[in-house]
């Protein structure tokens, strides 16, 4: 990421903005991160537990934080704003969620009790969707 920030600085116009959007590491300092999981119907939302993002991404989160800090210390950028917010991913079916976990979110697992609750609620509400909420960080960096 240090190389990417250096290249962004090179091509940005003076006072240009760089938006750094990425998953935020767990604010409690734990290496595993919990992703709240819901079943969403037209009338209600049911929390069913949490998917668990294992520590496999933790080193990447720390490295990204350090790269931004280093770029600011080197005075390549100043931090104009920083926001932490919850981003929701929606899945039409449990099969699509499981496929995403297997192919794209390989460091995230769905515990068996959460899977059972999802299946039970989806059986009762066939038009419902699954929502998985994750904390994201947005840093707005201005070229110096």
C-alpha positions in Angstrom: 0.0 0.0 0.0 3.0 2.4 0.6 3.8 2.1 -3.1 0.1 2.8 -4.1 0.1 5.9 -1.9 3.4 7.1 -3.4 2.0 6.6 -6.9 -1.2 8.3 -6.1 0.7 11.3 -4.7 2.7 11.4 -8.0 -0.3 11.6 -10.3 -2.7 13.8 -8.2 -2.9 17.5 -8.9 -1.9 19.9 -6.1 -4.5 19.7 -3.3 -6.0 16.6 -5.0 -8.0 14.1 -2.9 -7.4 10.4 -2.3 -10.2 8.4 -0.8 -8.9 5.4 1.2 -11.9 3.1 1.7 -11.3 -0.3 3.3 -12.6 -2.6 6.0 -11.7 -1.4 9.5 -9.9 -3.7 11.8 -11.7 -4.7 15.0 -11.9 -1.6 17.3 -11.5 -3.9 20.3 -8.0 -4.9 19.1 -9.1 -8.5 18.7 -7.6 -10.3 15.7 -10.9 -11.9 14.7 -13.7 -9.6 13.6 -17.4 -10.3 14.0 -19.7 -9.4 11.1 -23.3 -9.0 12.3 -25.7 -11.2 10.3 -29.4 -10.5 9.7 -32.4 -11.8 7.9 -34.3 -8.8 6.4 -38.0 -9.1 5.5 -40.4 -6.4 4.3 -41.7 -6.0 7.8 -38.8 -6.8 10.2 -35.1 -7.5 10.6 -33.9 -10.5 12.6 -30.4 -10.6 14.0 -29.2 -14.2 13.8 -25.6 -13.9 15.1 -22.3 -13.1 13.5 -20.1 -14.4 10.8 -16.5 -14.6 12.0 -13.7 -13.0 10.0 -10.6 -14.9 11.1 -7.2 -13.3 11.9 -6.0 -14.0 8.3 -6.7 -10.4 7.3 -5.4 -8.8 10.5 -1.8 -8.2 9.2 -3.2 -6.5 6.1 -5.4 -4.2 8.2 -2.4 -3.2 10.4 -0.2 -2.7 7.3 -2.8 -0.5 5.6 -3.1 1.7 8.8 0.7 2.0 9.0 1.0 2.9 5.4 -1.4 5.8 5.7 0.3 7.0 8.9 3.7 6.8 7.1 2.4 8.8 4.1 1.0 11.5 6.5 4.3 11.6 8.5 6.2 11.9 5.2 3.9 14.9 4.5 2.7 13.4 1.2 -0.9 13.8 2.4 -2.8 15.5 5.2 -5.8 13.8 6.7 -8.8 15.9 5.8 -11.5 13.6 7.3 -11.9 10.1 8.7 -15.2 8.3 9.1 -16.0 4.8 10.5 -19.4 3.4 9.3 -21.3 0.2 8.9 -21.6 -1.2 5.4 -24.1 -3.9 4.6 -23.7 -6.6 2.1 -27.0 -8.2 0.9 -27.4 -11.8 -0.3 -30.6 -13.2 -1.9 -30.1 -16.7 -0.7 -28.0 -18.7 1.7 -26.4 -20.5 -1.2 -25.1 -17.2 -2.6 -23.7 -16.2 0.8 -22.0 -19.6 1.1 -20.6 -19.2 -2.4 -19.2 -15.8 -1.6 -17.6 -17.1 1.6 -16.0 -19.9 -0.3 -14.7 -17.8 -3.3 -14.2 -14.3 -2.1 -14.4 -14.0 1.7 -12.1 -17.0 2.3 -11.1 -15.7 5.7 -14.6 -15.5 7.0 -16.7 -18.4 8.3 -20.4 -18.8 9.2 -20.7 -20.7 12.5 -23.2 -23.7 12.4 -25.7 -22.1 14.8 -25.8 -18.9 12.7 -26.3 -21.0 9.6 -29.2 -23.0 11.2 -30.9 -19.7 12.3 -30.5 -18.3 8.8 -32.0 -21.4 7.2 -34.9 -21.5 9.7 -35.8 -17.8 9.1 -35.4 -18.1 5.4 -37.6 -21.1 5.3 -40.3 -19.1 7.1 -39.7 -16.0 5.0 -38.9 -17.2 1.4 -38.6 -13.6 0.0 -36.3 -12.4 2.7 -32.7 -11.4 2.2 -29.5 -11.9 4.2 -27.6 -8.9 5.3 -24.0 -9.0 6.7 -22.8 -5.8 8.3 -19.1 -4.8 8.4 -17.3 -1.8 9.8 -15.5 0.2 7.1 -13.1 3.1 7.4 -13.0 6.1 5.0 -9.9 8.3 5.1 -10.0 11.5 3.0 -6.4 12.4 2.2 -5.4 15.7 0.6 -2.1 15.9 -1.4 0.4 18.3 0.2 
